[in-house]
Amino acid sequence: RVKKSGAKKMAILATEGTIQTHTYQAECERQGVASAIPSPKGQKSLMDIIYKEIKAGKPANMVAFMQVVEEMKEKGC
């Protein structure tokens, strides 16, 4: 399904645990699509958004999220 989307490189925006399992990276590879994960700084921001905001019932810091998105765009995602 990833390949049908026309994507050439997918950003994996997930918790550290999910990234460490390589579940999404393996699926991208299986479908012939490259993947990338955020830098350590980007991953920390993403973890804060997930755990300190969304899972805490607070609004997500969209400025921080968009910074991670821009980083992933720079990586070709």
PEVENJO-V86529 format. One record per helix or strand. SS is the DSSP state (A for helix, B for strand). FROM is the first residue (numbers start at 1). LEN is the number of residues. If there is no record, write none. Layout:
# PEVENJO-V86529
ss | from | len
SS | FROM | LEN
SS | FROM | LEN
This chain:
# PEVENJO-V86529
ss | from | len
A | 3 | 3
B | 9 | 4
A | 16 | 6
A | 23 | 8
B | 34 | 4
A | 40 | 15
A | 62 | 13
